[in-house]
Amino acid sequence: MLNTMADDLHILFLPFLSPGHIIPMVDLARLFAGKGIKATVVITTGNVPLVKPTVDLANTDASLRHPIQLLALRLPCSEAGIPEGYENLAAFPNPDDLFRFVAATDRLEPSFSLLLKTHRPDCVVVDFFYPWATRVAQEASVPSLLFSGSNFFSSAVIKILQVGELIQGDLETERLIEVPGLPQKIHLKLSNLPDTVLHPKEFSHRMAESLHRIHGTVVNSFYELERDYVDRAPNLRDLRFWFVGPVSLQNRGMDTKMVRGSGDAASGSADHFLSWLETKRPRSVLYVCFGSMARFTATQLREIARGLEASDRPFIWVVRNAGEISEWQPEGFENRVVGGGKGMLVQGWAPQLLILNHEAVGGFVTHCGWNSCLEAIAAGVPVITWPLFAEQFLNEKLLVDVHRMGISIGVISNCDKAEERTVVNGEQLKEAVDELMGSGEEAEERRKRARELGQTARRAMEEGGSSQEAMTCLIDELIRLKTVGLMCRENEDEVK
């Protein structure tokens, strides 16, 4: 009965225009499509080439009753004061451009409103960077769900600090505080928090206001990972959460064939990476990647190179937004390390899921973006955490302090601008790599915990797992909403 009724549901997905938001939202659309639901991803024309290959490949799945559709909206770049064709946040070199770009995406509101009236979906799943979308959906009498591309833990910590009035007045940002009311002892400095939390802007208030209009939140996480925080959350009965992740798990095969919405040019085929990894011993390779938005100074890049060479372990290092290599690469590094087969330097895209799930990979240096965190968890790979901005420092706490599957590189201040960050020297990186990938008892325990978390994540996405059960409950709820809506419209017609 569920499959038959689900077949009549139509959901629109509206991701924010950034790789870290587009990729999991498209994965979520594919997850719904696999349940027999009509899924349509709404994107701008400039982002269609980034998304279409993934959607086309997903649509080769013979089990899909409805192919995933793409709808393109025009982003009025020139009217919004951004360069024509710059329709993805990854194209902007300056972190200060975030809110300018967000303001530009506000101009999608009229065309999205018209789209809702034209297509009459049963639900819209929206990104939190579109606070206007929930209002537009409400005006069109379409239920809206918020897609949380982050985790429950970070939101819970921020809420506790706000309710406890620890983020008020003259902030002592370097004072170490213990977050009250948590099952584990979590210490942090207010400097770990994003500036939007410490100093809320008008946009932050708009996002908070939009939460009152949503029907619930779909979370890219799994219940077992955050059970302690979900179960202890106050007033949770008044809120609806569905933990349906890790949504990336369904794409491990796809990642060997294509770029999944990164927008970067491929740096060699998947076979190229596989061939190199096959020459390495199990758990000997370190994977280093800081996501699509991270930028570093030439000095910091040089220190990373020094640390990787000093660690004397094979590595794959994904370097983006790095300018000319000659400006930061240590003299002879290319010949000694890359040319000698000790390391692979990747400028552009690397198939992260394939790499993390290869038996040769034993560690991951990550910026703690939530997509990367979840992919490491699902692969059972321990991590070195190097957070930069946004909620990444809180994600670090979840990995290092709560689940103890990683070690911190020691960065303490949340900072968007590369030039203002304290440089992590090569020796610090070497010591962290030695600790993570060494043979001591603590390292073995860390690896064991990572493997067990990975097994739990995979079980959550299997039939009967917690995430699959949450999907069933969510679809049941959407069917109920549609049924109630139809009954209301029929009653209105009778009155007329």
GITA-V73863 format. One record per backbone hydrogen bond with DSSP energy under -1.0 kcal/mol. NH is the residue of the N-H (numbers start at 1). CO is the residue of the C=O. If there is no record, write none. Layout:
# GITA-V73863
nh:NH co:CO
nh:NH co:CO
This chain:
# GITA-V73863
nh:5 co:1
nh:6 co:2
nh:7 co:3
nh:8 co:5
nh:9 co:6
nh:11 co:38
nh:12 co:123
nh:13 co:40
nh:14 co:125
nh:18 co:16
nh:21 co:18
nh:22 co:18
nh:23 co:19
nh:25 co:21
nh:26 co:22
nh:27 co:23
nh:28 co:24
nh:29 co:25
nh:30 co:26
nh:31 co:27
nh:32 co:28
nh:33 co:29
nh:34 co:30
nh:35 co:32
nh:36 co:33
nh:37 co:32
nh:38 co:9
nh:40 co:11
nh:41 co:69
nh:42 co:13
nh:43 co:71
nh:45 co:73
nh:47 co:44
nh:51 co:47
nh:52 co:48
nh:55 co:51
nh:56 co:52
nh:57 co:53
nh:58 co:54
nh:59 co:55
nh:60 co:57
nh:61 co:58
nh:64 co:61
nh:69 co:39
nh:71 co:41
nh:73 co:43
nh:77 co:75
nh:80 co:76
nh:82 co:77
nh:86 co:83
nh:87 co:85
nh:89 co:17
nh:91 co:88
nh:92 co:89
nh:97 co:94
nh:98 co:95
nh:101 co:97
nh:102 co:98
nh:103 co:99
nh:104 co:100
nh:105 co:101
nh:106 co:102
nh:107 co:104
nh:108 co:105
nh:109 co:106
nh:112 co:108
nh:113 co:109
nh:114 co:110
nh:115 co:111
nh:116 co:112
nh:117 co:113
nh:118 co:114
nh:119 co:115
nh:120 co:116
nh:122 co:10
nh:123 co:10
nh:124 co:143
nh:125 co:12
nh:126 co:145
nh:127 co:14
nh:130 co:127
nh:133 co:130
nh:136 co:132
nh:137 co:133
nh:138 co:134
nh:139 co:135
nh:140 co:136
nh:141 co:138
nh:142 co:137
nh:145 co:124
nh:146 co:216
nh:147 co:126
nh:148 co:218
nh:156 co:152
nh:157 co:153
nh:158 co:154
nh:159 co:155
nh:160 co:156
nh:161 co:157
nh:162 co:158
nh:163 co:159
nh:164 co:160
nh:165 co:162
nh:166 co:161
nh:171 co:169
nh:173 co:171
nh:175 co:172
nh:177 co:188
nh:179 co:186
nh:188 co:177
nh:191 co:173
nh:192 co:189
nh:193 co:190
nh:197 co:194
nh:198 co:194
nh:199 co:195
nh:205 co:201
nh:206 co:202
nh:207 co:203
nh:208 co:204
nh:209 co:205
nh:210 co:206
nh:212 co:209
nh:213 co:210
nh:215 co:144
nh:217 co:240
nh:218 co:146
nh:219 co:242
nh:220 co:148
nh:221 co:219
nh:225 co:222
nh:226 co:223
nh:229 co:226
nh:230 co:226
nh:231 co:227
nh:236 co:233
nh:238 co:235
nh:239 co:236
nh:242 co:217
nh:244 co:219
nh:245 co:221
nh:249 co:246
nh:251 co:248
nh:255 co:251
nh:257 co:254
nh:261 co:259
nh:267 co:349
nh:273 co:269
nh:274 co:270
nh:275 co:271
nh:276 co:272
nh:277 co:273
nh:278 co:274
nh:279 co:276
nh:280 co:277
nh:283 co:359
nh:284 co:281
nh:285 co:360
nh:286 co:314
nh:287 co:363
nh:288 co:316
nh:289 co:365
nh:301 co:297
nh:302 co:298
nh:303 co:299
nh:304 co:300
nh:305 co:301
nh:306 co:302
nh:307 co:303
nh:308 co:304
nh:309 co:305
nh:310 co:306
nh:311 co:307
nh:315 co:342
nh:316 co:286
nh:317 co:344
nh:318 co:288
nh:319 co:346
nh:327 co:324
nh:328 co:325
nh:329 co:325
nh:333 co:330
nh:336 co:332
nh:337 co:333
nh:338 co:333
nh:339 co:334
nh:341 co:338
nh:342 co:337
nh:343 co:337
nh:344 co:315
nh:346 co:317
nh:349 co:265
nh:352 co:350
nh:355 co:351
nh:356 co:352
nh:357 co:353
nh:358 co:355
nh:361 co:358
nh:362 co:285
nh:363 co:285
nh:364 co:382
nh:365 co:287
nh:366 co:384
nh:373 co:369
nh:374 co:370
nh:375 co:371
nh:376 co:372
nh:377 co:373
nh:378 co:374
nh:379 co:375
nh:381 co:376
nh:383 co:405
nh:384 co:364
nh:385 co:407
nh:386 co:366
nh:392 co:389
nh:395 co:391
nh:396 co:392
nh:397 co:393
nh:398 co:394
nh:399 co:395
nh:400 co:396
nh:401 co:397
nh:402 co:397
nh:403 co:398
nh:405 co:399
nh:407 co:383
nh:409 co:385
nh:414 co:191
nh:415 co:388
nh:420 co:417
nh:421 co:418
nh:429 co:425
nh:430 co:426
nh:431 co:427
nh:432 co:428
nh:433 co:429
nh:434 co:430
nh:435 co:431
nh:436 co:432
nh:437 co:433
nh:444 co:440
nh:445 co:441
nh:446 co:442
nh:447 co:443
nh:448 co:444
nh:449 co:445
nh:450 co:446
nh:451 co:447
nh:452 co:448
nh:453 co:449
nh:454 co:450
nh:455 co:451
nh:456 co:452
nh:457 co:453
nh:458 co:454
nh:459 co:455
nh:460 co:456
nh:461 co:457
nh:462 co:459
nh:465 co:462
nh:468 co:460
nh:469 co:465
nh:470 co:466
nh:471 co:467
nh:472 co:468
nh:473 co:469
nh:474 co:470
nh:475 co:471
nh:476 co:472
nh:477 co:473
nh:478 co:474
nh:479 co:475
nh:480 co:476
nh:481 co:477
nh:482 co:478
nh:483 co:479
nh:484 co:480
nh:485 co:481
nh:486 co:482
nh:487 co:483
nh:488 co:484
nh:489 co:485
nh:490 co:486
nh:491 co:487
nh:492 co:488
nh:493 co:489
nh:494 co:490
nh:495 co:491
nh:496 co:492
